[in-house]
Amino acid sequence: MKTFFIATSNRGKQKEIEKFASQYGEGVAVRFPDDSNVITVDETGATFEQNAYVKARAYKTAVNDDSIYYVGDDSGIVIPALNGEPGVFTRRWAGYEMTDDEILKYCLEKMNNFKGDDRKATFETVLAVLGPNNTTEYFHSKMHGHILDRALDVEPQAGFPFRSIFWVDDIDLPIYKVHALDPDERKGFVTHREGAFRQLFATI
């Protein structure tokens, strides 16, 4: 069995990762930071790769167990019509630390007059994986869709500001409904984060 320490304290992400890690049975175990070892990592990188690496490195240093894999993930939404915004700056898109609701409203305001293809957007995930033998590997995955012109009436979920306004084109569903379905119900479709973690679990 291989153990992966996932460098996130975001409970929404943890639940999502636990859900698809369970598909690999006893061959894969995942751990997360607990109250005693949560680290605040400054995500100052200019790329998803840089931010993911910084997270993995910080927890590898803190936990100091060379027998396991340390996984840093960075995800964000890229909107071509906004020159790639918000990208790595999602949480600080407006120049300050924003709440989920502020991010949602800010996005809709910036795209208020956008139509058609200008509303296209892509969710990207990058994993940086530091292995027991001082190896570093990266895994990438994307999910394509578009930003709706108004938020759907759905209960917010902490850590997922776009869940009510992102429509997944390949499966023709809003992202919150995609997350609610089991992989078998999606006929093989995987999200950006699932795609990256599937690559990881299948490769290492």
HELIX and SHEET records of a PDB file:
HELIX    1   1 ARG A   11  ALA A   21  1                                  11    
HELIX    2   2 SER A   22  GLY A   27  5                                   6    
HELIX    3   3 PHE A   48  VAL A   63  1                                  16    
HELIX    4   4 PRO A   80  LEU A   82  5                                   3    
HELIX    5   5 GLY A   87  ARG A   92  5                                   6    
HELIX    6   6 ASP A  100  LYS A  110  1                                  11    
HELIX    7   7 GLY A  116  ARG A  119  5                                   4    
HELIX    8   8 ILE A  175  ALA A  180  1                                   6    
HELIX    9   9 PRO A  183  ARG A  186  5                                   4    
HELIX   10  10 HIS A  192  THR A  203  1                                  12    
SHEET    1   A 4 VAL A  28  ARG A  31  0                                        
SHEET    2   A 4 LYS A   2  ILE A   6  1                                        
SHEET    3   A 4 TYR A  69  ILE A  79  1                                        
SHEET    4   A 4 GLU A  85  PRO A  86 -1                                        
SHEET    1   B 7 VAL A  28  ARG A  31  0                                        
SHEET    2   B 7 LYS A   2  ILE A   6  1                                        
SHEET    3   B 7 TYR A  69  ILE A  79  1                                        
SHEET    4   B 7 LYS A 120  LEU A 130 -1                                        
SHEET    5   B 7 THR A 136  ILE A 147 -1                                        
SHEET    6   B 7 PHE A 166  VAL A 168 -1                                        
SHEET    7   B 7 LEU A 173  PRO A 174 -1                                        
END                                                                             
